[in-house]
Amino acid sequence: MNVGIIGAGTMGSGIAQVASTAGYTVKIFDASEAALNKAETSLEKILNRLIEKGRIDNQEKERIQNNISYVGRLKDLSGSDLTIEAIVENLEVKQNVLSELENYLCDKCIIASNTSSLSVASIAASLKKPERCIGIHFFNPAPLMKLVEIIPAIQTSEDTLQTAIKTISDWKKVVAVAKDTPGFIVNRVARPFYGEALRIYEEGIADFATIDWSLKTIGGFRMGPFELMDFIGNDVNYTVTETVFTAFYFDPRYKPAFTQKRFAEAGYLGRKSGKGYYDYSEGATKPSPKKDKEIGQQIFDRVIVMLINEAADALFLNIASAEDIDNAMTKGVNYPKGLLAWANEKGIDWCVSKLDEMYDEYHEDRYRCSPLLRKMNTNNKNFF
Ligand SMILES: NC(=O)c1ccc[n+]([C@@H]2O[C@H](COP(=O)([O-])OP(=O)(O)OC[C@H]3O[C@@H](n4cnc5c(N)ncnc54)[C@H](O)[C@@H]3O)[C@@H](O)[C@H]2O)c1
């Protein structure tokens, strides 16, 4: 199978590496020659590092490199069976590039987009054969992250969906199929990890270090929310939240926090700017958390129940299957457990009472309990 990739940036070059490692022939196109050169040299570096670590040998490196060619015209992708677009996140640009691309492709070639936030239906609408269009959403860095969300648009044919699932599984990825709704699975369900942590800080319940300590030691998360926001970049993370919030017609569950907005405006972006919620300059010491077990537990309970509520609501609204929702969070953002499995462990009755308790306290729609959790509690049911 021949794979064509449009865009040789962070995601496009990572996807090319994944496909070529799986033995597929890849052609990668970018409008910028510099981007193509950079992709080629950075792959060389990545493969050399894998050799140093003893993960691959020279022969494997050559095989992976030989499977990829770097091309300077969109037309050069004409022999593809599957194309994946990973250019700028701009609907009009994507529509223009993909409608031009369609002229060069055979009728059976799939046209996929790696978009994180645009509707796949709107991208498909620019094609003569929209049934061949699908969302194939990789996570960064594509070679390391196990999860790929596959998003059929309402126009997508069953054939296109099945071929996409089969191909991506063959690339040794875990597939989660999601409905074409804002944030798909991961970027929707993960919002409270940041949002509720920011809210807890804004209420003055605890500082950044204490909230991070709680989620890491009690929750078992690899990074606390503030460490993670600093890692992702406060500008990027804020924009995702704002996009999801707007796309959901301003549902208060996704409301962005002023704290993060101000950090982004001030240029306190996190690791990449040297300062975010923490100071990353040389010699800086990290503030110590207040290791109060009771407060730590309160913080963890509040964040986890909001995450569980979001996962349950995604299931309630048929965004994905229970298995795919749990896989998405463990394989896409490395959560220590799937959120629905976590709900079983905490007890569905506990989840409902905790959410009702917060709703009673705040009287904000943000804390409304998912109808699915409530129904399951009434019927004494568990997930799975
Ligand atoms: N970076 C992430 O964490 C991430 C994760 C998942 C999905 N995505 C999505 O993947 C896509 C690419 O993101 P990225 O981070 O790799 O971006 P990037 O800026 O690293 O790379 C984009 C590349 O596309 C090229 N390009 C731009 N317009 C083009 C055009 N008209 N024709 C051909 N090439 C063009 C640019 O030269 C650049 O090399 C976006 O849709 C983004 O939302 C990004």
The ligand as an ORCA input file, in Angstrom:
! r2SCAN-3c Opt
* xyz 0 1
  N       1.327     19.135     17.117
  C       0.457     18.386     17.748
  O       0.581     18.107     18.948
  C      -0.728     17.807     16.997
  C      -1.351     16.655     17.492
  C      -2.406     16.087     16.772
  C      -2.843     16.691     15.611
  N      -2.241     17.834     15.168
  C      -2.736     18.413     13.888
  O      -1.849     18.003     12.853
  C      -1.756     19.030     11.865
  C      -0.302     19.453     11.700
  O       0.201     19.910     12.928
  P       1.778     20.029     13.211
  O       1.927     20.271     14.657
  O       2.493     18.888     12.551
  O       2.105     21.388     12.408
  P       3.535     21.913     11.909
  O       3.425     23.379     11.879
  O       4.652     21.278     12.655
  O       3.611     21.370     10.404
  C       2.747     21.776      9.382
  C       3.483     21.638      8.049
  O       2.527     21.863      7.006
  C       3.176     22.621      5.995
  N       2.135     23.322      5.250
  C       1.401     24.361      5.670
  N       0.517     24.715      4.720
  C       0.724     23.882      3.677
  C       0.130     23.743      2.400
  N      -0.858     24.555      2.002
  N       0.567     22.763      1.582
  C       1.579     21.947      1.992
  N       2.179     22.040      3.175
  C       1.752     22.986      4.013
  C       4.133     23.542      6.717
  O       5.179     23.942      5.864
  C       4.606     22.648      7.858
  O       5.806     21.967      7.524
  C      -2.706     20.135     12.313
  O      -3.964     19.932     11.723
  C      -2.775     19.924     13.821
  O      -3.954     20.430     14.395
  C      -1.184     18.384     15.818
*
